[in-house]
Amino acid sequence: MRKQSLSRTCAALAAVTSLALAATACGGTTKEDVKNEDASAATAGKADPNAPTKKGLTVGFLPKQVNNPYFTVADKGGEKALKELGSNYKEVGPSSGTDTAGQVSYVNTLTQQQVDAMAVSAQDPGALCTALKQAMKNGIKVVTYDSDTNPECRNAFVSQASADDLGRTQVQLLAEQIGNKGEIAILSAAQTATNQNAWIEIMKDELKDPKYKDIKLVKVAYGDDDAQKSFQQTQGLLQEYPDLKGIISPTTVGIKAAAQYLSGSKYKGKVKLTGLGTPNDMRNYVKNGTVEAFELWDPAKLGELAARTAVALASGQITGKEGETFRAGAMGEYTIGEDGVIDLGKPTVFNAENIDRYDF
């Protein structure tokens, strides 16, 4: 049985509070808190870990973007888990990775359809709150995955890995590739993306370490998780900073687009690229020498854990309170951390030696 340790320190929480990926406080929920309207939906009731798993539930998945390959893999992981659990899966969502208003509309749609739970990857930390709180008032369990909303607006957040792990390891990967020296840039998704912003803040903190004194972050660019815009942003970075030594792109769409540009340019093999990508998207770029190494978690496992968390909440086995544990099928046992955060696990680094072992 594998147990995930999910505790957060107050200092780490403070670093990302404004980005809503971690907790706003370092304490549990009291009975008085439950009476508060904003907090009640997150941890109301008492967990019964021995409660039977309910069947026939309907769980709605709302990704940032329905036609994004990353979310396709993640949500299929959720669909597979729900089928195994005897419950029903449905997916709704916008076709654009920046359509926050569209996400709000889809939350309202799922609420009107009276689903039992919803799994949401939030495009903005606060924009969905009113709609999500209304869903919880209607008895719908809300899980965020991949990208969080404000903590009081959901029951639990299924995180890819700790923000600290993801932010620091991406810097470490690139620094090693450029010999700890030179100008670097970050190619992110949308400016409001909760998870991206949390990782970028930690990247900046990691870069304060004296061992990186010869590395300079010159710009954070935004491709809005759009392949063409991310391609153009990569081109623009290299035109604006001809001495650029490396790029970190903590988004699967961005890193693939950047690799596509670099592989067909004079910068191939000279400007290093790392970040978060899927093995299937990046395989050719690793094999042709454009990319040395990048990292990611298994998005299918992320979707599966989101689905299993939603069912556990709807079954009353957990409420989202720190310290509660639940069994996530063959994935093992998970413990809920501070402010309802559940970490999937540490990311995997992919390179030429191991990339062919993975297919997602």
C-alpha positions in Angstrom: 0.0 0.0 0.0 1.5 3.4 -1.0 0.8 6.4 1.2 1.3 9.9 -0.1 2.5 12.5 2.4 0.6 15.7 1.6 1.5 18.1 4.4 2.4 21.7 3.6 4.4 24.1 5.6 3.0 27.5 6.4 5.9 29.1 4.6 5.2 27.2 1.4 1.5 28.0 1.6 2.2 31.7 2.0 4.3 31.6 -1.2 1.4 30.5 -3.3 -1.7 31.6 -1.4 -2.5 34.3 -3.9 -2.4 31.7 -6.7 -4.8 29.4 -4.9 -2.8 26.3 -5.4 -2.2 25.9 -1.6 -3.8 26.8 1.7 -4.8 30.1 3.0 -4.2 28.9 6.6 -2.4 26.3 8.6 -5.3 24.9 10.5 -8.2 22.5 10.2 -11.9 23.3 10.0 -13.8 23.8 13.2 -17.5 23.4 13.9 -17.8 27.1 13.9 -16.1 27.3 10.5 -18.7 24.9 9.1 -21.4 27.4 10.0 -19.7 30.0 7.8 -21.3 29.9 4.4 -18.1 30.2 2.4 -16.3 27.4 4.3 -19.2 25.0 4.9 -19.3 23.4 1.6 -15.6 22.5 1.7 -15.6 20.4 4.8 -19.2 20.1 6.1 -20.3 16.8 7.6 -18.3 13.9 9.1 -16.4 11.4 7.0 -17.1 7.7 7.3 -14.2 5.9 5.8 -16.1 2.6 6.0 -19.1 3.9 4.1 -19.9 1.9 0.9 -18.9 3.3 -2.4 -22.0 4.6 -4.1 -22.7 3.4 -7.6 -24.7 5.1 -10.4 -23.3 8.5 -9.6 -22.8 11.0 -12.4 -19.5 13.0 -12.3 -19.0 15.8 -14.8 -15.5 16.7 -15.9 -14.8 20.3 -16.9 -11.3 20.8 -18.3 -9.8 24.1 -19.3 -10.2 23.1 -22.9 -12.0 20.1 -24.3 -9.8 19.7 -27.5 -6.5 19.9 -25.6 -4.6 16.6 -26.0 -3.4 16.8 -22.4 -7.0 17.0 -21.0 -8.2 14.4 -23.4 -5.7 11.9 -21.8 -6.6 13.1 -18.3 -10.3 12.9 -18.7 -10.2 9.5 -20.3 -8.4 8.4 -17.1 -11.3 9.7 -15.1 -13.8 8.0 -17.4 -12.1 4.7 -17.1 -12.1 5.0 -13.3 -15.8 5.9 -13.1 -16.7 2.9 -15.3 -14.8 0.7 -12.9 -16.6 2.2 -9.9 -20.0 1.7 -11.5 -20.6 5.4 -12.0 -21.2 7.6 -15.0 -18.9 10.1 -16.8 -19.7 13.2 -18.8 -17.4 15.9 -20.1 -18.3 19.5 -20.9 -16.1 22.5 -21.5 -14.9 25.4 -23.7 -12.9 24.9 -26.9 -10.6 27.8 -26.0 -8.0 27.6 -23.2 -8.8 31.2 -22.1 -12.7 31.1 -22.0 -13.3 31.7 -18.3 -16.8 32.9 -18.9 -17.5 29.7 -20.8 -16.2 27.6 -17.8 -18.7 29.5 -15.5 -21.5 28.7 -17.9 -20.6 25.0 -17.9 -20.4 24.9 -14.1 -24.0 26.3 -14.1 -25.0 23.7 -16.6 -23.7 20.8 -14.6 -25.4 22.2 -11.5 -28.7 22.4 -13.4 -28.3 18.9 -14.5 -27.9 17.9 -10.9 -24.7 15.8 -11.3 -23.5 14.2 -8.1 -20.0 15.7 -8.4 -17.8 17.6 -10.8 -14.1 17.7 -11.5 -12.9 21.1 -12.7 -9.6 22.4 -14.0 -10.0 26.1 -13.2 -8.7 28.7 -15.7 -8.8 31.4 -13.1 -8.5 31.1 -9.3 -11.5 33.2 -8.4 -13.8 33.6 -11.4 -15.6 30.2 -10.9 -16.1 30.7 -7.2 -19.7 32.0 -7.2 -20.8 29.2 -9.5 -18.9 26.5 -7.7 -20.3 27.6 -4.3 -23.8 27.4 -5.7 -23.1 23.9 -6.9 -21.9 22.9 -3.4 -25.0 24.5 -1.9 -27.0 22.1 -4.1 -25.2 19.2 -2.6 -22.8 18.7 -5.5 -19.2 17.7 -4.5 -16.6 19.7 -6.3 -13.0 18.5 -7.0 -10.5 20.7 -8.8 -7.7 19.0 -10.7 -4.6 20.2 -12.5 -5.4 23.9 -11.7 -7.1 25.0 -8.5 -9.7 27.6 -7.6 -9.8 29.4 -4.3 -9.8 26.8 -1.5 -13.2 27.7 -0.1 -14.8 27.1 -3.5 -14.3 23.3 -3.7 -14.1 20.3 -1.5 -10.6 19.0 -2.6 -7.9 19.8 -5.1 -6.0 17.0 -6.8 -2.6 18.4 -7.6 -0.2 16.9 -10.2 2.6 17.1 -7.6 3.6 19.7 -5.1 4.1 23.1 -6.6 7.5 23.2 -5.0 8.6 20.0 -6.7 7.4 21.1 -10.1 8.7 24.7 -10.0 12.2 23.8 -8.7 12.8 20.7 -10.8 12.1 22.5 -14.1 14.7 25.2 -13.2 17.2 22.4 -12.2 16.7 20.6 -15.4 17.4 23.7 -17.6 20.3 24.9 -15.4 22.1 21.6 -15.9 21.6 21.8 -19.6 23.0 25.3 -20.0 25.8 24.9 -17.5 24.3 27.2 -15.0 24.9 30.2 -17.2 23.0 32.5 -19.6 19.7 34.2 -20.3 16.5 32.1 -20.0 12.8 32.7 -20.6 9.6 31.1 -19.6 6.8 30.3 -22.1 3.6 29.9 -20.0 -0.1 29.3 -20.8 -2.6 32.1 -19.9 -1.6 34.9 -17.5 -4.4 33.9 -15.1 -3.6 30.1 -15.1 -3.4 29.2 -11.4 -1.0 26.3 -11.6 1.3 28.0 -14.1 1.6 31.1 -12.0 2.3 29.1 -8.8 5.1 27.2 -10.6 6.6 30.4 -12.0 6.8 32.0 -8.6 8.7 29.0 -7.3 11.0 29.0 -10.3 11.8 32.6 -9.5 12.5 31.7 -5.9 14.7 28.8 -7.0 16.7 31.1 -9.2 17.6 33.2 -6.2 20.0 30.4 -5.1 23.6 31.6 -5.4 24.4 28.6 -7.7 22.3 30.3 -10.3 23.9 33.7 -10.1 25.0 33.5 -13.7 21.5 32.7 -15.0 19.1 35.6 -15.8 15.4 35.3 -16.4 14.7 37.9 -19.1 11.0 37.3 -19.8 7.8 35.4 -19.1 5.8 35.0 -22.3 2.3 33.7 -22.6 1.0 31.4 -25.4 -2.5 30.9 -24.0 -2.2 27.2 -24.5 -2.7 27.9 -28.2 -0.2 26.1 -30.5 0.1 28.8 -33.1 0.5 31.6 -30.5 3.0 29.6 -28.5 5.0 29.0 -31.7 5.0 32.7 -32.5 5.9 33.6 -28.9 8.9 31.3 -29.1 10.0 33.0 -32.3 9.5 36.4 -30.7 11.6 35.4 -27.7 14.5 34.5 -29.9 14.2 37.6 -32.0 14.1 39.8 -28.8 16.8 37.9 -27.0 19.3 36.6 -29.6 21.6 35.3 -26.8 18.9 33.3 -25.1 20.3 30.0 -23.8 17.2 28.2 -22.7 13.4 28.2 -22.4 11.1 26.6 -19.7 7.6 25.9 -20.9 5.4 24.5 -18.0 2.6 23.6 -20.4 2.2 20.7 -22.8 0.9 22.8 -25.6 3.7 25.4 -25.1 6.6 23.0 -25.0 5.5 21.1 -28.1 5.1 24.4 -30.0 8.4 25.7 -28.9 10.1 22.4 -29.8 8.5 22.6 -33.2 9.9 26.0 -33.8 13.4 25.2 -32.5 13.6 21.9 -34.5 13.3 23.8 -37.8 15.5 26.7 -36.9 19.2 27.6 -36.5 18.7 27.4 -32.7 18.2 23.6 -32.7 20.5 22.1 -30.1 21.8 25.5 -29.2 18.8 26.9 -27.2 17.8 24.3 -24.6 14.2 23.6 -24.0 12.5 21.9 -21.0 9.2 22.0 -19.1 6.1 19.9 -18.9 5.2 17.7 -21.9 3.8 14.3 -22.8 6.1 11.6 -24.1 4.1 11.1 -27.3 4.2 14.8 -28.1 7.9 15.2 -27.4 9.3 11.8 -28.6 10.5 13.0 -32.0 12.0 16.2 -30.6 14.0 14.2 -28.0 15.2 11.8 -30.7 16.2 14.5 -33.1 18.2 16.4 -30.5 15.9 19.4 -30.1 15.1 18.5 -26.4 17.4 16.8 -23.9 15.0 16.2 -21.0 11.6 17.3 -19.8 9.1 16.1 -17.1 5.5 15.4 -16.4 3.2 13.3 -14.3 0.9 10.8 -15.9 -2.2 12.8 -16.8 -4.4 9.7 -17.1 -3.5 9.0 -13.4 -4.4 12.6 -12.5 -7.8 12.2 -14.1 -8.3 8.9 -12.4 -7.4 10.3 -9.0 -9.8 13.2 -9.5 -12.6 10.8 -10.4 -11.9 8.5 -7.4 -11.8 11.5 -5.1 -15.1 12.8 -6.4 -16.7 9.4 -5.8 -15.2 9.1 -2.3 -16.6 12.6 -1.5 -20.1 11.7 -2.9 -20.0 8.5 -0.9 -19.3 10.3 2.3 -15.9 8.5 2.8 -14.1 11.8 3.0 -15.1 15.4 3.3 -11.9 17.1 2.2 -10.6 17.7 5.7 -6.8 17.5 6.4 -5.7 14.1 7.6 -8.6 12.0 6.1 -7.4 9.0 4.1 -9.1 7.0 1.3 -8.3 4.1 -1.0 -7.9 5.1 -4.7 -8.2 1.6 -6.1 -4.9 0.2 -7.4 -3.3 3.6 -7.1 -3.1 3.0 -3.3 -4.0 5.0 -0.3 -4.0 8.8 -0.2 -4.0 11.3 2.7 -5.6 14.7 2.3 -3.2 17.5 3.1 -3.7 21.0 4.3 -6.6 22.8 2.8 -7.9 19.8 1.0 -4.9 19.3 -1.3 -4.1 15.8 -2.6 -0.8 15.3 -4.4 -0.6 12.7 -7.2 3.1 12.1 -6.7 6.5 13.3 -7.9 7.0 14.1 -11.6 8.9 11.8 -14.0 11.8 13.1 -16.1 11.8 11.9 -19.7 14.9 11.7 -21.9 16.3 9.6 -24.8 17.0 6.7 -22.5 13.5 6.2 -21.1 11.0 7.9 -23.3 10.1 4.8 -25.3 8.8 3.1 -22.2 5.9 5.5 -22.0 2.8 5.8 -24.2 0.6 8.8 -23.4 
